[in-house]
Amino acid sequence: MRVVLQRVKQASVSIDGQIHGQIKKGFVLLVGVSDADGDAEVDYLTHKISKLRVFEDEQGKLNLDIHAVNGAILSISQFTLYADTKKGNRPS
C-alpha cells in the first residue's frame, strides 16, 4: 500500500465541475493499493496517519494530531502509485 499524504487547510475534489468531496483542515490522501496488501497494511497506515503530529499547537510547534484539531480526511484512489512505466508511456 502506498499513500501520499498532504496536510491542507481546505481541499475539494470535483469531477466535471461538480464537487464530490470537500474538507476543511485535515489530510488529503492519495491511496494506491496492490493485490499483496491486506489488513495488516491498512491497520498500520491507519494508526500511523492518525498519530502524525503535524498540526500547530498554541506555541506554533507541530505538536497536534488530526484528532486534536478536529481534522478531516479526504481519501482519493490513485492506482498510478503502483504504475509501471518502464515500458512505454502508459502506466500498467
PABARO-760978 format. One record per residue (C-alpha): x, y, z. Coordinates in steps of 0.02 Angstrom, whole numbers, padded with zeros to 5 digits, always signed. Each point is the difference from the previous one (the first is absolute). Layout:
XYZ;...
//
This chain:
+00000+00000+00000;+00064+00171-00045;-00068+00163+00068;+00046+00178-00045;-00058+00112+00141;-00020+00188-00006;-00053+00111+00144;-00128+00127-00059;-00098+00150+00064;-00139-00047-00121;-00019-00115-00149;-00131-00062-00121;-00017-00125-00141;-00106+00046-00149;-00047-00104-00151;-00069+00088-00153;-00020+00158+00103;-00102-00084+00137;+00074-00014+00175;+00002-00181+00061;+00095+00025+00162;+00068+00143+00103;+00080+00029+00169;+00065+00142+00105;+00160-00030+00101;+00068-00176-00015;+00087-00121-00117;-00018-00041-00183;+00053-00179-00030;+00043-00070-00170;-00013-00187+00029;+00068-00140-00110;-00042-00179+00046;+00082-00156-00072;-00057-00182-00002;+00128-00039+00135;-00074+00124+00125;-00105-00065+00143;-00073+00047+00167;+00171+00018+00081;+00052+00138-00121;-00166+00091+00020;+00010-00010+00190;+00181+00062+00003;-00031+00150-00113;-00164+00045+00085;+00087+00005+00169;+00153+00090-00068;-00097+00136-00092;-00118+00031+00146;+00147+00027+00119;+00105+00115-00111;+00030+00161+00096;+00006+00125-00143;-00122+00133+00057;+00054+00154+00098;-00039+00024+00185;-00020+00168+00088;+00189+00027-00001;+00012-00033-00187;+00085-00170+00022;-00055-00147-00105;-00065-00094+00149;-00182-00047-00036;-00074-00148-00093;-00155+00004-00110;-00115-00047+00144;+00060+00146+00107;-00045+00127-00135;-00165-00085-00049;+00072-00026-00173;-00074-00098-00143;+00069-00118-00131;-00034+00005-00187;+00058-00165-00073;+00022-00020-00187;+00036-00164-00091;+00160+00018-00100;+00044-00164-00088;+00144+00085-00092;+00103-00005+00161;+00035-00180-00052;+00014+00035-00186;+00140-00079-00099;+00061+00124-00131;+00163-00087-00045;-00072-00059-00165;-00090+00131-00101;-00093+00155+00053;-00158-00075+00072;-00005-00058+00181;-00039-00183+00023;
//
